[in-house]
């Protein structure tokens, strides 16, 4: 296990809790040195941990934790499918979706949870471009979904 995997586990996200695909899709597609990671929900131990509309059913602080869990799940999938988080040269783009009440406008605050985890685990390689989008709904009524595009080492 590399230092990045150790850091992820130290932050409370064991690699043994890597989510499996819940549909007909591939969690990670690699094309040359670019990898596309499918959207991840805030799943823990095989169950959705944060569900509902932000901010009426899920508070901003909880939604931020949900985004952090989504990011951890993305890193777990990368570790499993790439063999090591050391293959990540750079997180290029994060797209975050927030299951938002119509008047909620703090999606960017929620996505700070995901952004900070990538930086905590990957250092400068975790800094990325980002979009934070409010949605009328998400799969399984998840509070948050996060996807990333990655540049890999050669």
C-alpha positions, -999 to 999 in steps of 0.1 A, spaced: 0 0 0 13 34 -10 14 67 10 -17 80 -7 -37 48 1 -24 50 37 -35 87 39 -70 78 27 -73 51 53 -59 74 80 -87 99 72 -112 72 79 -119 57 44 -107 21 43 -100 6 9 -120 -25 20 -152 -4 16 -148 2 -22 -182 5 -38 -192 -18 -67 -210 -6 -99 -248 -5 -92 -258 -6 -129 -247 -12 -164 -217 10 -165 -179 9 -158 -168 28 -127 -135 39 -144 -126 41 -181 -90 47 -191 -81 61 -225 -44 66 -228 -33 89 -199 -68 101 -193 -93 83 -170 -130 91 -166 -145 81 -132 -183 76 -132 -203 96 -107 -202 83 -72 -229 86 -45 -223 89 -8 -223 52 -2 -208 36 29 -208 -2 37 -229 -8 6 -257 16 17 -266 52 8 -256 73 38 -269 107 28 -303 110 10 -327 139 3 -328 175 -7 -301 200 4 -309 220 25 -344 211 37 -337 174 43 -299 173 45 -280 203 60 -251 220 43 -226 205 68 -239 170 62 -240 175 24 -203 186 26 -196 153 44 -215 135 17 -193 151 -10 -162 141 9 -175 105 11 -182 106 -27 -146 117 -33 -133 89 -10 -153 64 -30 -138 78 -63 -103 73 -48 -111 38 -36 -123 29 -71 -92 44 -86 -69 25 -62 -87 -8 -71 -89 -3 -108 -55 14 -114 -37 -7 -89 -23 23 -70 -32 60 -64 3 68 -74 -9 65 -110 -28 97 -105 -8 126 -119 -36 151 -116 -73 155 -110 -82 176 -140 -119 182 -135 -144 176 -107 -181 178 -115 -204 179 -85 -241 175 -85 -262 185 -55 -298 174 -50 -310 209 -42 -340 226 -30 -352 252 -56 -339 281 -35 -305 265 -25 -275 283 -40 -245 270 -19 -236 240 -42 -200 253 -43 -198 251 -5 -210 215 -5 -184 206 -32 -156 219 -10 -159 186 9 -148 166 -22 -122 192 -32 -105 192 2 -103 154 3 -86 152 -31 -60 178 -19 -56 160 15 -48 127 -1 -31 137 -34 -15 171 -25 -11 194 -55 -21 166 -78 -56 169 -62 -62 205 -72 -86 207 -101 -111 227 -122 -146 223 -108 -183 227 -115 -209 225 -88 -244 221 -101 -278 220 -84 -301 192 -96 -338 185 -92 -330 149 -83 -302 123 -82 -301 85 -84 -316 68 -53 -324 103 -40 -287 107 -31 -279 141 -16 -247 145 -37 -230 129 -67 -194 135 -78 -175 126 -109 -139 133 -120 -115 133 -149 -79 123 -142 -46 125 -159 -25 94 -153 12 90 -152 28 74 -183 
